[in-house]
Amino acid sequence: MAKFVVPNSARMRINWSLNGIVAANVFGGKATGSGTVTQATADALRDIVLGAFNSSAINVQLAPSVSISSVAIRNVNAPDLPEFTSTVTGAVGTAPTEMLPRSVAAVVTFKTAKAGKRNRGRAFLPGFAEGTNEANGIMVQATEDAAEAFWTAIMTNLGGTGYDFAVIGPALPARPNHAGETLPAEPANSEEIISVTVRNKMWGSQRGRNHRV
């Protein structure tokens, strides 16, 4: 299998603890300078994510069994470069109700200035408390606002790591589609994200988070 390589880019990760079960949000960055990643870069990412957690007031939307445990960053300019991790403390949910099922998530859409699937991204934000769910099965307005504010703060401040918030993707070979046609090869791409939005109040599902008890 080909290595995940995107020039001048990094792959970042927020590790959540959902009542002791690990879940992750993975996202990309486009280098604004040398693209060097060290432990200091991971520590800067930690500060940005913790700052976003606090400024968005997302804590009151998350169950008390939910927290951000760590962040990680890896330069993907070449294969097999080291990943650096920084522990996060103080990012804990404070809602008075229990967590919704682990698969339930707020879907946050990331848009770049370009169209097409390769220029869009999304995150499944987990850990919301039962009180964030209205009687008709949609999220309350405060939850939508907090989810948007959390990722917007990351987008705004991520430059402090030496990377801008971006949708990244490796090069793709020529390949068949479902109609039997051959899609052309595509180069690796790294496009800066310009907007963050929760498109509607419908909950999404990240089924991979259901596989452990």
C-alpha positions in Angstrom: 0.0 0.0 0.0 1.3 3.5 -0.9 2.4 5.7 1.9 0.3 8.8 2.9 2.5 11.6 1.5 1.4 15.1 0.8 4.1 17.8 0.1 4.3 20.7 2.5 1.6 19.3 4.7 1.0 17.7 8.1 -1.6 15.3 9.6 -3.0 16.3 13.0 -5.2 14.4 15.5 -7.3 15.2 18.5 -7.7 12.2 20.7 -10.9 12.1 22.7 -11.7 9.9 25.7 -15.4 8.8 25.6 -15.8 7.2 29.0 -12.4 5.6 28.6 -12.9 4.7 24.9 -10.5 6.4 22.5 -12.0 8.4 19.5 -10.1 10.7 17.2 -10.7 13.6 14.9 -8.0 13.7 12.1 -7.4 16.8 10.1 -4.8 18.5 7.9 -2.5 21.4 7.8 -0.7 23.2 4.9 2.8 24.5 5.8 3.3 28.2 5.9 7.1 28.0 6.3 9.6 25.2 6.6 7.1 22.6 7.7 9.3 21.3 10.5 7.5 19.4 13.1 8.9 18.9 16.6 7.6 18.4 20.1 7.2 22.2 20.3 4.8 22.0 17.4 2.7 19.4 19.2 2.7 21.6 22.3 1.6 24.6 20.2 -1.2 22.4 18.8 -2.2 21.4 22.3 -2.5 25.1 23.3 -4.6 25.9 20.3 -7.0 23.0 20.8 -7.4 23.7 24.5 -7.9 27.4 23.7 -10.6 26.5 21.2 -12.2 24.2 23.8 -12.4 27.0 26.3 -13.4 29.9 24.0 -16.2 27.9 22.3 -17.7 26.9 25.7 -18.2 23.4 24.2 -17.5 21.9 27.7 -21.1 22.5 28.8 -22.4 20.5 25.8 -20.2 17.5 26.5 -20.9 14.7 29.1 -18.7 14.7 32.2 -17.2 11.3 31.0 -15.8 13.0 27.9 -12.5 14.7 27.6 -9.7 15.5 25.2 -6.7 13.4 26.2 -4.0 14.4 23.8 -3.2 15.9 20.4 -0.7 14.6 17.8 1.0 15.9 14.6 3.0 14.3 11.9 4.8 15.9 8.9 3.6 14.0 5.8 6.0 15.6 3.4 7.8 12.3 3.2 6.9 8.7 4.4 7.5 7.4 7.9 8.3 10.7 9.6 7.8 10.7 13.4 4.6 11.7 15.1 4.8 14.0 18.1 2.1 13.9 20.9 1.2 16.4 23.6 -1.1 15.6 26.6 -4.1 17.8 27.1 -5.4 18.6 30.6 -8.5 20.5 31.6 -10.6 19.8 28.5 -13.4 17.9 30.2 -17.2 18.0 29.7 -19.4 19.6 32.4 -22.9 18.9 31.2 -25.2 17.4 33.9 -26.5 14.6 31.7 -25.0 11.3 30.4 -23.3 10.9 27.0 -25.3 10.1 23.9 -24.4 6.8 22.2 -20.7 6.8 21.1 -21.6 6.8 17.4 -23.6 10.0 17.7 -21.7 13.1 16.5 -22.2 16.6 15.3 -21.0 16.7 11.6 -18.9 19.8 10.9 -18.1 20.6 7.3 -14.9 22.2 6.1 -14.8 24.2 2.9 -12.0 25.5 0.8 -12.1 28.0 -2.1 -12.3 25.2 -4.6 -15.2 22.8 -5.5 -15.1 19.0 -5.6 -14.9 16.2 -3.2 -11.1 16.4 -2.8 -11.5 20.0 -1.6 -14.0 19.4 1.1 -13.6 17.9 4.6 -15.6 17.1 7.7 -15.3 16.1 11.3 -17.5 14.0 13.4 -17.4 15.7 16.8 -18.2 13.2 19.6 -19.2 13.1 23.2 -22.3 15.3 23.5 -24.6 14.9 26.5 -28.2 13.8 26.4 -29.4 17.3 27.2 -28.1 18.5 23.8 -30.7 16.4 22.0 -34.1 17.9 21.4 -37.3 15.9 21.8 -37.6 15.6 18.0 -34.1 14.1 17.7 -32.0 17.1 16.5 -29.3 19.0 18.3 -30.1 22.2 20.3 -28.9 25.5 18.9 -26.3 25.9 21.6 -24.7 22.6 20.5 -24.5 23.7 16.8 -23.0 27.0 17.8 -20.4 25.4 20.1 -19.3 22.8 17.5 -18.9 25.6 14.9 -17.0 27.8 17.4 -14.6 25.0 18.4 -13.5 24.3 14.9 -13.5 27.9 13.8 -11.1 28.8 16.6 -8.8 26.0 15.5 -9.0 27.3 11.9 -8.3 30.8 13.0 -5.3 30.0 15.3 -3.7 26.9 13.7 -1.1 29.1 12.0 0.6 29.1 15.4 1.8 25.6 14.6 3.4 26.7 11.3 0.5 25.2 9.3 -2.8 26.6 8.1 -6.0 24.5 8.5 -6.3 22.5 5.3 -7.9 19.6 3.4 -5.1 17.3 2.4 -5.1 14.2 0.2 -2.4 12.0 -1.3 -1.8 11.5 -5.0 -4.2 9.1 -6.7 -3.4 6.7 -9.6 -5.6 6.3 -12.6 -8.5 4.1 -11.4 -11.9 2.8 -12.6 -15.2 4.2 -11.3 -18.5 2.4 -10.7 -19.4 2.9 -14.3 -16.3 1.1 -15.6 -14.7 4.4 -16.8 -11.1 5.2 -16.0 -10.6 8.3 -13.8 -7.4 10.2 -14.4 -4.5 10.2 -12.0 -4.5 13.2 -9.6 -1.6 14.8 -7.8 -1.5 15.3 -4.0 -3.5 18.3 -2.9 -3.4 20.6 0.2 -6.0 23.3 0.1 -6.5 25.9 2.9 -9.9 25.7 4.6 -11.8 29.0 4.6 -15.1 28.2 6.3 -16.4 25.9 9.0 -20.1 25.1 9.3 -22.6 22.7 10.8 -24.9 22.4 7.8 -28.0 21.4 9.8 -29.0 20.2 13.2 -29.2 16.5 12.3 -26.9 14.2 14.2 -24.4 12.2 12.2 -23.1 8.7 13.0 -19.6 7.5 13.2 -20.3 3.8 13.4 -16.6 2.8 13.9 -16.9 4.2 17.4 -19.4 1.4 18.4 -17.0 -1.5 18.0 -15.9 -1.8 21.6 -17.7 -1.9 25.0 
